[in-house]
């Protein structure tokens, strides 16, 4: 099922269609359009500022090369962010000596109730706590609370079923809730410890956290 397109995505689609026939002017516009958004996302995902520019450029090179393969099953921004996610994960994998511990087993009955993050509120501790969970769990939290993505859009971005997204969010929330007392204590004893340069952590979470059916990725890497 195709995502409903707003005016911004319609414009992105027009640019991407021109990029698909190797229109360099259109690619420059698309590059300028997505570079800030991708830089912000990858900064938050990777926590490696020195690597971000290269990964953004790698991402947009793939967009240039594979624009004609976009099938329109998702928003253009979701497709591009999905490419950035895969490129970012691959870049981190090259550095990683110890594999991330993912708690990605599907828990079909996980609900969006009793949300400890919602109860505790978003503060500087959240940004600090995100450093202590797996990359995949962190990406789900980031895309939800800082970028306003729905679960369906996150599934399309990460190329996984919606239930996997829900499971990652569930485990991330539990882990962050357990970390809260320690992080608050550290923040009180060391002012500024929980401050983050990667955007405001007080942005409101998306109000459209949906529980949708499994989705297939529109990314052909």
Secondary structure, DSSP 8 states (H G I E B T S, - for coil): ------HHHHHHHHHHHHHHTT-HHHHHHHHHHHHHHHHHHHHHHH--HHHHHHHHHHHHHHHHHHGGG--SSS-HHHHHHHHHHHHHHHHHHHH-SS---------TT--S-S-HHHHH---HHHHHHHTTS-HHHHHHHHHHHTT---HHHHHHHHTS-HHHHHHHHHHHHHHHHHHHHHHHHHHHHSTTTT--SSS-TT----S--------------
